Amino acid sequence: MLFCPVCGKGIPPPAPSGLVWKHAGAKRPQGRELHNPELAAALASTTAFSQAEWDAFGIKQLRTDDFVRVSGDAPAYCRPVAGAGRQVNRLVCQTCR
């Protein structure tokens, strides 16, 4: 949980950008599964993308509970890292904006 530096209230993390992913293990996670063969293949070899690479996947409105089954023989899943790749100058709650 992140906290507002002005008032101390808890605030949700920024939405994931899709530029950075993390391994989520071999068990199917809870959440929304994205079916994108190009992304699934790419995640077999990297978990970081440039903005141009991410845009080429054509995925819009990525959520923190999204996941992808990585291409390969053994089951493996990845999730986007919330806020990674986004520039955040000052993260404050709605009240303090």
Backbone bond lengths (Angstrom), bond angles and torsions (degrees), N, CA, C in turn:
res aa  C-N    CA-C-N  psi(-1)  N-CA   C-N-CA  omega(-1)  CA-C   N-CA-C  phi
1 M - - - 1.451 - - 1.525 108.37 -
2 L 1.298 115.50 137.99 1.465 122.03 174.87 1.525 108.49 -98.35
3 F 1.320 115.68 156.29 1.458 119.97 -179.05 1.517 110.17 -128.21
4 C 1.331 115.76 141.36 1.457 122.47 178.00 1.528 108.65 -64.79
5 P 1.339 117.87 128.14 1.467 119.89 179.71 1.525 113.01 -72.33
6 V 1.336 117.53 -13.05 1.461 120.88 -178.71 1.527 111.19 -88.37
7 C 1.362 116.72 -51.96 1.466 119.55 -174.56 1.529 113.61 -113.46
8 G 1.327 118.02 -13.59 1.459 121.45 178.41 1.514 115.30 87.28
9 K 1.339 118.38 0.59 1.464 120.90 178.20 1.525 110.34 -67.75
10 G 1.331 115.33 148.81 1.457 120.15 175.67 1.523 110.53 -71.51
11 I 1.317 116.35 139.89 1.462 121.29 178.43 1.530 109.15 -133.40
12 P 1.330 116.72 147.16 1.458 119.01 179.23 1.528 110.50 -70.43
13 P 1.334 116.81 152.60 1.464 119.16 177.65 1.526 110.36 -68.19
14 P 1.322 117.83 158.77 1.463 120.59 176.92 1.525 110.11 -61.12
15 A 1.307 116.88 153.18 1.467 121.70 178.04 1.532 109.89 -60.88
16 P 1.317 116.84 149.59 1.470 118.93 178.79 1.521 111.20 -67.38
17 S 1.314 115.95 145.19 1.464 121.18 179.63 1.523 111.89 -88.98
18 G 1.351 116.64 -22.45 1.459 120.88 -174.72 1.519 112.88 91.42
19 L 1.324 116.74 -6.08 1.462 120.21 -177.73 1.526 112.72 -77.81
20 V 1.342 116.72 -25.25 1.467 120.59 -178.92 1.529 108.68 -131.95
21 W 1.340 114.88 134.25 1.469 122.24 -179.57 1.513 109.29 -125.11
22 K 1.335 116.46 157.52 1.466 121.15 176.03 1.518 109.24 -127.46
23 H 1.323 115.65 150.69 1.456 120.90 177.52 1.519 108.68 -70.09
24 A 1.345 116.27 136.95 1.460 121.43 -178.08 1.527 112.30 -115.04
25 G 1.336 117.29 8.67 1.458 120.58 176.50 1.514 113.82 96.15
26 A 1.336 115.05 -173.34 1.464 121.50 -175.91 1.526 112.73 -94.61
27 K 1.310 117.12 -14.59 1.462 121.79 179.55 1.530 109.85 -89.20
28 R 1.337 115.98 135.79 1.474 120.29 -179.42 1.528 109.78 -59.98
29 P 1.347 117.23 120.85 1.472 119.89 -178.59 1.528 112.01 -75.71
30 Q 1.322 115.47 165.89 1.467 121.62 171.31 1.518 108.04 -75.23
31 G 1.318 117.76 151.62 1.452 121.53 176.71 1.512 112.07 125.89
32 R 1.316 115.55 -160.21 1.460 122.03 -177.63 1.522 109.79 -100.70
33 E 1.325 115.74 121.57 1.466 119.65 178.44 1.528 109.77 -84.32
34 L 1.332 115.13 128.89 1.459 121.35 175.46 1.522 108.23 -92.63
35 H 1.316 116.84 132.52 1.464 121.65 178.20 1.525 107.83 -107.88
36 N 1.324 115.72 95.25 1.453 122.02 -178.90 1.529 106.96 -140.67
37 P 1.348 117.64 98.99 1.468 121.03 -175.42 1.525 114.18 -56.88
38 E 1.329 117.81 -36.10 1.467 120.77 -179.60 1.525 110.94 -66.37
39 L 1.339 116.27 -44.32 1.464 120.30 178.56 1.533 110.31 -66.70
40 A 1.318 117.22 -42.28 1.468 121.18 179.37 1.527 111.02 -59.10
41 A 1.318 117.08 -41.01 1.471 121.40 178.72 1.526 110.98 -68.58
42 A 1.329 116.67 -42.23 1.470 120.76 -178.86 1.528 111.14 -65.10
43 L 1.332 117.24 -37.82 1.464 120.76 -178.75 1.527 112.84 -68.61
44 A 1.327 117.13 -12.55 1.464 120.38 175.59 1.528 111.23 -70.38
45 S 1.346 116.89 -20.04 1.463 119.24 -177.12 1.529 114.47 -124.50
46 T 1.330 118.73 -14.69 1.468 120.59 179.95 1.519 110.63 -152.61
47 T 1.324 115.80 155.09 1.465 120.40 175.41 1.525 111.53 -121.75
48 A 1.322 117.25 15.40 1.469 121.49 178.86 1.526 109.12 -134.88
49 F 1.316 115.84 136.23 1.458 122.06 -177.06 1.526 110.75 -131.92
50 S 1.323 115.31 152.07 1.462 120.13 170.85 1.530 107.60 -77.19
51 Q 1.310 116.98 166.62 1.459 120.23 178.19 1.522 110.46 -61.18
52 A 1.323 118.23 -40.04 1.469 121.73 179.55 1.526 110.98 -64.26
53 E 1.336 116.91 -42.28 1.467 120.09 178.08 1.527 110.56 -62.84
54 W 1.333 116.33 -44.61 1.463 120.08 -179.90 1.532 110.64 -62.78
55 D 1.312 117.30 -45.19 1.462 121.28 -179.86 1.524 111.63 -58.46
56 A 1.337 117.22 -34.48 1.467 121.81 -178.73 1.536 112.01 -65.86
57 F 1.330 118.52 -22.82 1.466 120.50 177.32 1.526 111.74 -72.38
58 G 1.326 117.15 -21.58 1.463 121.57 175.85 1.521 115.33 72.85
59 I 1.309 117.74 22.69 1.464 121.51 -179.15 1.523 109.29 -91.60
60 K 1.321 115.87 128.62 1.465 122.05 179.11 1.526 108.91 -115.74
61 Q 1.306 117.44 153.04 1.463 124.93 175.68 1.524 112.50 54.14
62 L 1.311 116.00 56.94 1.452 122.81 176.27 1.527 109.60 -68.18
63 R 1.324 116.07 137.91 1.473 121.30 -178.68 1.527 110.18 -115.13
64 T 1.326 116.35 159.34 1.459 120.56 -179.45 1.524 112.22 -67.59
65 D 1.337 118.51 -22.56 1.463 120.19 180.00 1.531 112.64 -94.47
66 D 1.333 117.76 6.48 1.471 121.24 177.04 1.526 110.12 -72.72
67 F 1.342 115.18 152.28 1.461 120.74 174.66 1.519 109.28 -151.10
68 V 1.328 115.70 161.62 1.463 123.40 -179.58 1.518 108.26 -131.23
69 R 1.341 116.14 136.11 1.465 120.03 171.53 1.521 106.31 -81.50
70 V 1.316 116.26 120.31 1.464 122.67 -176.74 1.522 109.39 -73.24
71 S 1.335 116.52 139.15 1.457 121.09 177.77 1.519 110.67 -62.95
72 G 1.329 116.13 139.81 1.460 121.29 179.12 1.512 110.78 149.04
73 D 1.328 116.20 174.06 1.458 121.43 -178.00 1.527 112.51 -73.07
74 A 1.312 117.41 -44.12 1.462 121.70 -178.97 1.524 109.74 -89.08
75 P 1.331 117.30 142.87 1.466 118.64 178.10 1.535 111.17 -65.66
76 A 1.305 115.81 133.00 1.459 122.65 176.65 1.521 107.38 -152.66
77 Y 1.320 115.56 143.89 1.460 121.02 -176.98 1.524 110.28 -129.09
78 C 1.336 114.91 152.31 1.461 121.91 175.54 1.516 109.23 -131.59
79 R 1.328 115.04 150.77 1.467 123.11 175.58 1.529 109.37 -124.84
80 P 1.335 117.08 150.65 1.469 119.08 174.69 1.530 110.25 -72.68
81 V 1.312 115.72 147.90 1.462 121.50 177.84 1.530 107.55 -88.54
82 A 1.326 116.53 121.96 1.465 121.48 -177.10 1.523 110.92 -62.97
83 G 1.317 115.85 127.50 1.455 121.88 175.28 1.516 115.57 79.76
84 A 1.335 118.12 -15.24 1.469 120.14 -177.46 1.522 110.36 -66.11
85 G 1.309 114.97 135.58 1.455 120.59 179.19 1.516 113.72 88.06
86 R 1.324 117.39 -7.13 1.465 120.84 178.39 1.524 108.50 -100.19
87 Q 1.305 115.43 139.02 1.456 119.41 175.74 1.529 108.06 -86.35
88 V 1.295 115.89 121.95 1.461 121.27 178.98 1.516 107.75 -119.14
89 N 1.327 116.23 110.51 1.456 119.87 -178.97 1.524 111.44 -73.98
90 R 1.321 116.27 -45.52 1.455 120.48 179.77 1.511 108.14 -154.07
91 L 1.307 116.12 116.02 1.445 121.81 -178.92 1.514 108.94 -96.93
92 V 1.338 116.59 109.35 1.460 122.09 179.60 1.525 108.73 -129.27
93 C 1.317 117.02 161.83 1.454 121.26 179.88 1.534 110.97 -72.59
94 Q 1.324 115.76 167.79 1.475 121.82 -179.09 1.530 111.67 -58.82
95 T 1.322 117.07 -38.31 1.473 121.41 -177.48 1.531 111.49 -64.88
96 C 1.321 116.49 -38.17 1.473 120.81 -174.55 1.529 113.59 -88.11
97 R 1.300 118.53 -3.72 1.475 120.04 -179.76 1.490 111.85 -69.66
